[in-house]
Amino acid sequence: MFGDNIKNLRLSFNLNQVQLASALNVSKQTVSNWENNNILPSIEMLIKISKFFSVSTDYLLELDHRHYLEVTGLNEKQLAHIQQIICDITGNS
């Protein structure tokens, strides 16, 4: 569910609800309500959340489970290094 995705992302970023709320300019209660599936964010906030966590809105809505990394501004050598790190972590050559 949406709330579980938000909570899992928040925890993976080592953030508490207050820190996430501050980063998104909402109240702690709003974050709590999202995580408890009491309310859903607006479309604009959904986009802001997806950008903050570098995931797609489809991921947040459980339509897609892929993660993305923002690599804009990296040169080819840096991109190759990042790709190698990912391959090392996942065991893919």
N, CA, C and O atoms as a GROMACS GRO file, in nm:
protein
  372
    1MET      N    1   0.083  -0.118   0.000
    1MET     CA    2   0.000   0.000   0.000
    1MET      C    3   0.088   0.125   0.000
    1MET      O    4   0.207   0.119   0.033
    2PHE      N    5   0.029   0.236  -0.037
    2PHE     CA    6   0.102   0.362  -0.046
    2PHE      C    7   0.173   0.395   0.085
    2PHE      O    8   0.290   0.432   0.084
    3GLY      N    9   0.103   0.382   0.197
    3GLY     CA   10   0.160   0.415   0.326
    3GLY      C   11   0.284   0.333   0.358
    3GLY      O   12   0.380   0.385   0.414
    4ASP      N   13   0.280   0.206   0.324
    4ASP     CA   14   0.396   0.120   0.348
    4ASP      C   15   0.515   0.166   0.263
    4ASP      O   16   0.629   0.165   0.310
    5ASN      N   17   0.489   0.205   0.140
    5ASN     CA   18   0.597   0.253   0.053
    5ASN      C   19   0.662   0.378   0.110
    5ASN      O   20   0.785   0.388   0.113
    6ILE      N   21   0.582   0.472   0.155
    6ILE     CA   22   0.636   0.596   0.212
    6ILE      C   23   0.718   0.564   0.337
    6ILE      O   24   0.829   0.615   0.353
    7LYS      N   25   0.663   0.481   0.423
    7LYS     CA   26   0.734   0.447   0.547
    7LYS      C   27   0.866   0.376   0.517
    7LYS      O   28   0.969   0.410   0.576
    8ASN      N   29   0.863   0.279   0.427
    8ASN     CA   30   0.985   0.206   0.394
    8ASN      C   31   1.090   0.297   0.332
    8ASN      O   32   1.209   0.286   0.364
    9LEU      N   33   1.048   0.386   0.244
    9LEU     CA   34   1.142   0.481   0.185
    9LEU      C   35   1.199   0.574   0.292
    9LEU      O   36   1.320   0.600   0.296
   10ARG      N   37   1.113   0.624   0.378
   10ARG     CA   38   1.158   0.714   0.485
   10ARG      C   39   1.262   0.646   0.573
   10ARG      O   40   1.365   0.704   0.605
   11LEU      N   41   1.233   0.523   0.611
   11LEU     CA   42   1.326   0.449   0.697
   11LEU      C   43   1.456   0.418   0.624
   11LEU      O   44   1.564   0.421   0.685
   12SER      N   45   1.448   0.388   0.496
   12SER     CA   46   1.570   0.358   0.420
   12SER      C   47   1.660   0.481   0.406
   12SER      O   48   1.780   0.468   0.386
   13PHE      N   49   1.600   0.600   0.416
   13PHE     CA   50   1.676   0.724   0.412
   13PHE      C   51   1.715   0.769   0.554
   13PHE      O   52   1.769   0.878   0.573
   14ASN      N   53   1.685   0.685   0.652
   14ASN     CA   54   1.715   0.715   0.793
   14ASN      C   55   1.652   0.846   0.838
   14ASN      O   56   1.716   0.927   0.906
   15LEU      N   57   1.528   0.866   0.800
   15LEU     CA   58   1.455   0.986   0.839
   15LEU      C   59   1.343   0.949   0.935
   15LEU      O   60   1.282   0.842   0.924
   16ASN      N   61   1.316   1.037   1.030
   16ASN     CA   62   1.195   1.020   1.109
   16ASN      C   63   1.083   1.100   1.043
   16ASN      O   64   1.107   1.170   0.944
   17GLN      N   65   0.963   1.089   1.096
   17GLN     CA   66   0.850   1.157   1.032
   17GLN      C   67   0.866   1.309   1.034
   17GLN      O   68   0.826   1.376   0.939
   18VAL      N   69   0.923   1.362   1.140
   18VAL     CA   70   0.943   1.506   1.149
   18VAL      C   71   1.040   1.554   1.041
   18VAL      O   72   1.017   1.658   0.978
   19GLN      N   73   1.147   1.480   1.021
   19GLN     CA   74   1.246   1.520   0.919
   19GLN      C   75   1.186   1.515   0.779
   19GLN      O   76   1.208   1.606   0.699
   20LEU      N   77   1.109   1.408   0.750
   20LEU     CA   78   1.046   1.400   0.618
   20LEU      C   79   0.945   1.512   0.601
   20LEU      O   80   0.938   1.575   0.495
   21ALA      N   81   0.867   1.536   0.704
   21ALA     CA   82   0.768   1.643   0.697
   21ALA      C   83   0.834   1.777   0.669
   21ALA      O   84   0.786   1.855   0.587
   22SER      N   85   0.944   1.803   0.736
   22SER     CA   86   1.017   1.928   0.714
   22SER      C   87   1.069   1.938   0.571
   22SER      O   88   1.060   2.043   0.509
   23ALA      N   89   1.124   1.828   0.520
   23ALA     CA   90   1.178   1.828   0.384
   23ALA      C   91   1.070   1.854   0.280
   23ALA      O   92   1.096   1.914   0.175
   24LEU      N   93   0.948   1.807   0.308
   24LEU     CA   94   0.838   1.822   0.212
   24LEU      C   95   0.748   1.941   0.244
   24LEU      O   96   0.652   1.969   0.172
   25ASN      N   97   0.782   2.012   0.352
   25ASN     CA   98   0.704   2.128   0.395
   25ASN      C   99   0.558   2.093   0.427
   25ASN      O  100   0.465   2.162   0.386
   26VAL      N  101   0.542   1.984   0.501
   26VAL     CA  102   0.411   1.943   0.552
   26VAL      C  103   0.426   1.915   0.701
   26VAL      O  104   0.537   1.923   0.754
   27SER      N  105   0.317   1.884   0.768
   27SER     CA  106   0.323   1.854   0.911
   27SER      C  107   0.359   1.707   0.933
   27SER      O  108   0.342   1.623   0.845
   28LYS      N  109   0.409   1.678   1.053
   28LYS     CA  110   0.437   1.540   1.092
   28LYS      C  111   0.308   1.458   1.085
   28LYS      O  112   0.310   1.342   1.045
   29GLN      N  113   0.197   1.519   1.123
   29GLN     CA  114   0.067   1.451   1.120
   29GLN      C  115   0.031   1.409   0.977
   29GLN      O  116  -0.028   1.303   0.957
   30THR      N  117   0.065   1.491   0.880
   30THR     CA  118   0.038   1.457   0.740
   30THR      C  119   0.116   1.332   0.701
   30THR      O  120   0.061   1.241   0.640
   31VAL      N  121   0.245   1.329   0.736
   31VAL     CA  122   0.327   1.211   0.705
   31VAL      C  123   0.269   1.088   0.775
   31VAL      O  124   0.258   0.981   0.714
   32SER      N  125   0.231   1.103   0.901
   32SER     CA  126   0.172   0.993   0.976
   32SER      C  127   0.044   0.944   0.908
   32SER      O  128   0.021   0.823   0.897
   33ASN      N  129  -0.038   1.036   0.863
   33ASN     CA  130  -0.163   0.998   0.794
   33ASN      C  131  -0.136   0.925   0.663
   33ASN      O  132  -0.207   0.831   0.629
   34TRP      N  133  -0.033   0.968   0.589
   34TRP     CA  134   0.004   0.896   0.467
   34TRP      C  135   0.045   0.753   0.501
   34TRP      O  136  -0.002   0.657   0.440
   35GLU      N  137   0.135   0.741   0.602
   35GLU     CA  138   0.188   0.610   0.637
   35GLU      C  139   0.081   0.516   0.692
   35GLU      O  140   0.092   0.394   0.678
   36ASN      N  141  -0.020   0.572   0.754
   36ASN     CA  142  -0.129   0.490   0.807
   36ASN      C  143  -0.244   0.474   0.707
   36ASN      O  144  -0.349   0.420   0.741
   37ASN      N  145  -0.222   0.521   0.585
   37ASN     CA  146  -0.321   0.511   0.478
   37ASN      C  147  -0.454   0.577   0.514
   37ASN      O  148  -0.561   0.532   0.472
   38ASN      N  149  -0.446   0.685   0.593
   38ASN     CA  150  -0.566   0.761   0.627
   38ASN      C  151  -0.600   0.862   0.518
   38ASN      O  152  -0.717   0.890   0.492
   39ILE      N  153  -0.496   0.915   0.454
   39ILE     CA  154  -0.514   1.010   0.345
   39ILE      C  155  -0.408   0.984   0.240
   39ILE      O  156  -0.306   0.920   0.267
   40LEU      N  157  -0.434   1.032   0.120
   40LEU     CA  158  -0.336   1.028   0.012
   40LEU      C  159  -0.292   1.170  -0.019
   40LEU      O  160  -0.370   1.263  -0.003
   41PRO      N  161  -0.168   1.187  -0.064
   41PRO     CA  162  -0.123   1.323  -0.099
   41PRO      C  163  -0.188   1.371  -0.228
   41PRO      O  164  -0.239   1.292  -0.308
   42SER      N  165  -0.184   1.501  -0.247
   42SER     CA  166  -0.230   1.558  -0.373
   42SER      C  167  -0.137   1.513  -0.485
   42SER      O  168  -0.029   1.460  -0.458
   43ILE      N  169  -0.178   1.533  -0.607
   43ILE     CA  170  -0.094   1.497  -0.721
   43ILE      C  171   0.037   1.575  -0.716
   43ILE      O  172   0.143   1.519  -0.742
   44GLU      N  173   0.030   1.702  -0.682
   44GLU     CA  174   0.150   1.784  -0.674
   44GLU      C  175   0.245   1.730  -0.566
   44GLU      O  176   0.366   1.726  -0.587
   45MET      N  177   0.190   1.690  -0.451
   45MET     CA  178   0.273   1.637  -0.344
   45MET      C  179   0.327   1.500  -0.380
   45MET      O  180   0.440   1.467  -0.344
   46LEU      N  181   0.250   1.420  -0.450
   46LEU     CA  182   0.297   1.289  -0.495
   46LEU      C  183   0.422   1.306  -0.583
   46LEU      O  184   0.518   1.230  -0.570
   47ILE      N  185   0.419   1.403  -0.670
   47ILE     CA  186   0.534   1.432  -0.756
   47ILE      C  187   0.653   1.477  -0.671
   47ILE      O  188   0.766   1.435  -0.694
   48LYS      N  189   0.628   1.563  -0.574
   48LYS     CA  190   0.735   1.612  -0.485
   48LYS      C  191   0.797   1.496  -0.407
   48LYS      O  192   0.919   1.490  -0.392
   49ILE      N  193   0.714   1.405  -0.357
   49ILE     CA  194   0.763   1.289  -0.283
   49ILE      C  195   0.848   1.200  -0.374
   49ILE      O  196   0.954   1.153  -0.334
   50SER      N  197   0.801   1.178  -0.496
   50SER     CA  198   0.874   1.092  -0.589
   50SER      C  199   1.011   1.152  -0.622
   50SER      O  200   1.109   1.078  -0.631
   51LYS      N  201   1.018   1.282  -0.640
   51LYS     CA  202   1.146   1.348  -0.667
   51LYS      C  203   1.237   1.340  -0.545
   51LYS      O  204   1.357   1.317  -0.558
   52PHE      N  205   1.182   1.361  -0.427
   52PHE     CA  206   1.261   1.357  -0.304
   52PHE      C  207   1.328   1.221  -0.286
   52PHE      O  208   1.446   1.214  -0.252
   53PHE      N  209   1.254   1.113  -0.310
   53PHE     CA  210   1.306   0.978  -0.290
   53PHE      C  211   1.367   0.918  -0.417
   53PHE      O  212   1.417   0.806  -0.413
   54SER      N  213   1.363   0.990  -0.527
   54SER     CA  214   1.414   0.942  -0.656
   54SER      C  215   1.348   0.811  -0.698
   54SER      O  216   1.414   0.716  -0.740
   55VAL      N  217   1.217   0.810  -0.686
   55VAL     CA  218   1.137   0.698  -0.734
   55VAL      C  219   1.026   0.755  -0.822
   55VAL      O  220   0.996   0.874  -0.816
   56SER      N  221   0.967   0.671  -0.902
   56SER     CA  222   0.858   0.717  -0.986
   56SER      C  223   0.728   0.725  -0.906
   56SER      O  224   0.715   0.661  -0.801
   57THR      N  225   0.635   0.803  -0.956
   57THR     CA  226   0.503   0.805  -0.893
   57THR      C  227   0.438   0.667  -0.905
   57THR      O  228   0.362   0.626  -0.818
   58ASP      N  229   0.467   0.597  -1.013
   58ASP     CA  230   0.416   0.460  -1.028
   58ASP      C  231   0.467   0.370  -0.917
   58ASP      O  232   0.394   0.284  -0.868
   59TYR      N  233   0.593   0.388  -0.878
   59TYR     CA  234   0.649   0.310  -0.768
   59TYR      C  235   0.572   0.340  -0.639
   59TYR      O  236   0.534   0.249  -0.566
   60LEU      N  237   0.550   0.468  -0.612
   60LEU     CA  238   0.478   0.505  -0.491
   60LEU      C  239   0.337   0.446  -0.488
   60LEU      O  240   0.286   0.410  -0.382
   61LEU      N  241   0.276   0.438  -0.605
   61LEU     CA  242   0.138   0.387  -0.616
   61LEU      C  243   0.134   0.236  -0.640
   61LEU      O  244   0.027   0.181  -0.667
   62GLU      N  245   0.249   0.170  -0.629
   62GLU     CA  246   0.263   0.026  -0.647
   62GLU      C  247   0.225  -0.022  -0.786
   62GLU      O  248   0.175  -0.133  -0.803
   63LEU      N  249   0.250   0.061  -0.886
   63LEU     CA  250   0.228   0.022  -1.024
   63LEU      C  251   0.357  -0.025  -1.089
   63LEU      O  252   0.355  -0.088  -1.195
   64ASP      N  253   0.471   0.007  -1.026
   64ASP     CA  254   0.603  -0.026  -1.078
   64ASP      C  255   0.699  -0.031  -0.959
   64ASP      O  256   0.693   0.055  -0.872
   65HIS      N  257   0.786  -0.130  -0.954
   65HIS     CA  258   0.875  -0.146  -0.839
   65HIS      C  259   1.020  -0.112  -0.870
   65HIS      O  260   1.110  -0.149  -0.794
   66ARG      N  261   1.045  -0.041  -0.980
   66ARG     CA  262   1.182  -0.003  -1.013
   66ARG      C  263   1.222   0.122  -0.935
   66ARG      O  264   1.138   0.206  -0.903
   67HIS      N  265   1.352   0.133  -0.905
   67HIS     CA  266   1.410   0.252  -0.842
   67HIS      C  267   1.496   0.322  -0.946
   67HIS      O  268   1.546   0.259  -1.039
   68TYR      N  269   1.512   0.452  -0.931
   68TYR     CA  270   1.592   0.530  -1.024
   68TYR      C  271   1.693   0.613  -0.947
   68TYR      O  272   1.669   0.653  -0.833
   69LEU      N  273   1.807   0.638  -1.010
   69LEU     CA  274   1.908   0.728  -0.956
   69LEU      C  275   1.921   0.847  -1.048
   69LEU      O  276   1.922   0.831  -1.170
   70GLU      N  277   1.931   0.965  -0.992
   70GLU     CA  278   1.952   1.085  -1.071
   70GLU      C  279   2.100   1.096  -1.102
   70GLU      O  280   2.182   1.112  -1.011
   71VAL      N  281   2.135   1.089  -1.227
   71VAL     CA  282   2.276   1.092  -1.268
   71VAL      C  283   2.307   1.209  -1.361
   71VAL      O  284   2.415   1.216  -1.419
   72THR      N  285   2.212   1.299  -1.375
   72THR     CA  286   2.234   1.416  -1.459
   72THR      C  287   2.357   1.492  -1.410
   72THR      O  288   2.373   1.516  -1.290
   73GLY      N  289   2.442   1.529  -1.503
   73GLY     CA  290   2.560   1.605  -1.469
   73GLY      C  291   2.686   1.520  -1.451
   73GLY      O  292   2.796   1.574  -1.443
   74LEU      N  293   2.670   1.388  -1.445
   74LEU     CA  294   2.787   1.301  -1.434
   74LEU      C  295   2.845   1.278  -1.573
   74LEU      O  296   2.771   1.273  -1.672
   75ASN      N  297   2.977   1.265  -1.581
   75ASN     CA  298   3.038   1.237  -1.711
   75ASN      C  299   3.037   1.086  -1.736
   75ASN      O  300   2.996   1.008  -1.650
   76GLU      N  301   3.081   1.047  -1.854
   76GLU     CA  302   3.075   0.905  -1.894
   76GLU      C  303   3.158   0.816  -1.801
   76GLU      O  304   3.116   0.705  -1.768
   77LYS      N  305   3.273   0.864  -1.758
   77LYS     CA  306   3.357   0.787  -1.668
   77LYS      C  307   3.288   0.766  -1.534
   77LYS      O  308   3.292   0.657  -1.478
   78GLN      N  309   3.225   0.871  -1.483
   78GLN     CA  310   3.152   0.860  -1.357
   78GLN      C  311   3.033   0.765  -1.369
   78GLN      O  312   3.007   0.686  -1.279
   79LEU      N  313   2.961   0.773  -1.481
   79LEU     CA  314   2.848   0.684  -1.504
   79LEU      C  315   2.893   0.538  -1.510
   79LEU      O  316   2.827   0.450  -1.456
   80ALA      N  317   3.006   0.514  -1.576
   80ALA     CA  318   3.059   0.378  -1.584
   80ALA      C  319   3.096   0.327  -1.445
   80ALA      O  320   3.075   0.210  -1.414
   81HIS      N  321   3.151   0.415  -1.362
   81HIS     CA  322   3.187   0.377  -1.226
   81HIS      C  323   3.063   0.340  -1.145
   81HIS      O  324   3.061   0.239  -1.074
   82ILE      N  325   2.961   0.422  -1.155
   82ILE     CA  326   2.833   0.393  -1.086
   82ILE      C  327   2.777   0.260  -1.133
   82ILE      O  328   2.733   0.179  -1.052
   83GLN      N  329   2.778   0.237  -1.265
   83GLN     CA  330   2.728   0.111  -1.320
   83GLN      C  331   2.806  -0.008  -1.265
   83GLN      O  332   2.748  -0.112  -1.234
   84GLN      N  333   2.937   0.006  -1.253
   84GLN     CA  334   3.020  -0.102  -1.200
   84GLN      C  335   2.987  -0.129  -1.054
   84GLN      O  336   2.982  -0.244  -1.012
   85ILE      N  337   2.965  -0.025  -0.977
   85ILE     CA  338   2.926  -0.043  -0.837
   85ILE      C  339   2.796  -0.120  -0.828
   85ILE      O  340   2.782  -0.211  -0.746
   86ILE      N  341   2.700  -0.084  -0.911
   86ILE     CA  342   2.571  -0.154  -0.911
   86ILE      C  343   2.590  -0.300  -0.948
   86ILE      O  344   2.531  -0.389  -0.886
   87CYS      N  345   2.672  -0.326  -1.048
   87CYS     CA  346   2.699  -0.465  -1.088
   87CYS      C  347   2.767  -0.542  -0.975
   87CYS      O  348   2.735  -0.658  -0.951
   88ASP      N  349   2.860  -0.479  -0.907
   88ASP     CA  350   2.928  -0.544  -0.794
   88ASP      C  351   2.830  -0.577  -0.683
   88ASP      O  352   2.837  -0.686  -0.626
   89ILE      N  353   2.740  -0.488  -0.652
   89ILE     CA  354   2.642  -0.509  -0.545
   89ILE      C  355   2.544  -0.619  -0.582
   89ILE      O  356   2.511  -0.704  -0.499
   90THR      N  357   2.496  -0.617  -0.707
   90THR     CA  358   2.393  -0.713  -0.747
   90THR      C  359   2.451  -0.846  -0.796
   90THR      O  360   2.379  -0.944  -0.812
   91GLY      N  361   2.582  -0.848  -0.818
   91GLY     CA  362   2.644  -0.971  -0.867
   91GLY      C  363   2.629  -0.991  -1.015
   91GLY      O  364   2.662  -1.098  -1.067
   92ASN      N  365   2.581  -0.890  -1.086
   92ASN     CA  366   2.568  -0.897  -1.232
   92ASN      C  367   2.694  -0.841  -1.296
   92ASN      O  368   2.743  -0.736  -1.255
   93SER      N  369   2.747  -0.910  -1.394
   93SER     CA  370   2.868  -0.862  -1.460
   93SER      C  371   2.836  -0.778  -1.579
   93SER      O  372   2.927  -0.730  -1.647
   0.00000   0.00000   0.00000
